């Protein structure tokens, strides 16, 4: 009989293994994927934040440089004098030294130009925000607009001109924001990452798209989601969708003057690494489960193949095919079982052949015996009619003893026939008394035989169950031993992993300390650079003043003018070098900060991983202890079950003997009861027919 696939060991064993392995594998890979996704997402957010801060620092330095230049210019004695003849050279020299400026001028307290750096006629600016802020006494006032001269986004800075504490005019400079646009354009990354800058009203000052930085007025960007979020005093990270439904991530920071700096990137590109990792994790999970399934199926097929052979051979043997043998080249329990099956099939075949030979011999002897019996019957046939004077022939070899015995019986019958008549009446009465008791005895013997057969069936079923339990216990003992060895090896590997992670934690800690000291050193360098930059600016102003004074001195001051120009050139070179050093230091600080944050994150992750590994190690130690206990328990169960199987086999053999004896006793009791009944009937007939016997020859 062929079992359905889902009931066979070949299916159930891989199913049970996969049922234990697959959920654990899926949970582990899902946990790792989630953790990695969070780390990648956090790194992406930190990277975009670092880019935003770097752009913020760059723009801050640029605006600070212009503020310092304006403050130094406003404090020049020639500017404070409010005399156009004295102010004009200073303003022109400022434009020469700061080429990104397109105008530098002064006004009186009514907003009318006192001196202009260009040759245009004086204009009135009483309604300009930059004038109103400086007139009100603000140290620096910012105004962004589309320059009427350049038709580009521009910035005007103004500062009050004070004679001691009295405001007597306004000094202002205006510049295009091309330098700002270059700074913004330099932060483009990936295919979609870019940055832009808005003023405190949400209007575009710098953007990679030139369409947004041209026109008659600044483009209003206040409704754009990240800008709207910024204007609502919500700085930092933001995820949003634009009008076309495209998902973006952004990070915003605020400058000291209220401007907003933004870094944006498409969400799909920013988190591409996370999606690729999740896809890779899913592929790894699928391949791992497929590999486990294939290996388990092959192992199960290899384990169940010899059992299938034995099962097929047993089924064929049960159907009458006695030539069945099982070829197994194994030295384990299954190999022993195959050898036992082969020996049993061989002995069964020999027993049946011997039985057939004996049956043929008995048939021939039976035929000879039947012929002799027929002859004997013919010779003594008259005895059946009551003639006790007949005698059997003693010439037959097969029945000579029987014929002699029959003759003796007839002789005895002659004597019995004489006495039978006298004793028949006595026998009849005795049989009537004993007939009922013997019938009850026969019924009890039959009932006892039935109960014995039922008990035998129960004992055989119990023996089969115990045998099956013994086989399962042996397999379970082997699986438990394999599990114990596997857990023991895993515990050793886990100890090595813990030591490695602890060493990594110490290394990360030392590296973090060194990076922190490097960041402190770069801060000191930045401070020194700012001092040098301030000295360069003051030197530049001093050179301007020296040039002006040399111009007043005429020919006598020409030599001093050359020296002033060289000092100004040197100051300009110092400022350029200082700016380059500052950018390098800022880059070092940004990278150092990024590395510090990464090291801190790595340290926390190492600590968390150490804790998780320690917890896993404790769990493995507990599993190891339990596995050892299970191994010992399974070994004890296996030995006990084998002992019970042997005992149950002995009980089964004993019950089979009792059943045969009970069956024989029951059959004998039935036959005896039947014989008594028949004897009673014969006795009754004997009483009427005994007189018919012929016991002597007629005279």
HUPE-V326322 format. One record per run of one state. SS is the DSSP state (h for helix, s for strand, l for the rest). FROM is the first residue (numbers start at 0). LEN is the number of residues. If there is no record, write none. Layout:
BEGIN
ss=SS from=FROM len=LEN
ss=SS from=FROM len=LEN
END
This chain:
BEGIN
ss=l from=0 len=4
ss=h from=4 len=3
ss=l from=7 len=1
ss=h from=8 len=66
ss=l from=74 len=2
ss=h from=76 len=4
ss=l from=80 len=3
ss=h from=83 len=14
ss=l from=97 len=3
ss=s from=100 len=7
ss=l from=107 len=4
ss=s from=111 len=4
ss=l from=115 len=8
ss=s from=123 len=1
ss=l from=124 len=4
ss=h from=128 len=7
ss=l from=135 len=5
ss=s from=140 len=6
ss=l from=146 len=5
ss=s from=151 len=12
ss=l from=163 len=2
ss=s from=165 len=11
ss=l from=176 len=1
ss=h from=177 len=8
ss=l from=185 len=3
ss=s from=188 len=1
ss=l from=189 len=3
ss=s from=192 len=6
ss=l from=198 len=4
ss=s from=202 len=5
ss=l from=207 len=2
ss=h from=209 len=4
ss=s from=213 len=1
ss=l from=214 len=5
ss=s from=219 len=1
ss=l from=220 len=4
ss=h from=224 len=7
ss=l from=231 len=4
ss=s from=235 len=6
ss=l from=241 len=5
ss=s from=246 len=8
ss=l from=254 len=5
ss=s from=259 len=7
ss=h from=266 len=4
ss=l from=270 len=1
ss=h from=271 len=47
ss=l from=318 len=14
ss=h from=332 len=47
ss=l from=379 len=1
ss=h from=380 len=5
ss=l from=385 len=1
ss=s from=386 len=1
ss=l from=387 len=12
ss=h from=399 len=293
ss=l from=692 len=1
ss=s from=693 len=1
ss=l from=694 len=5
END
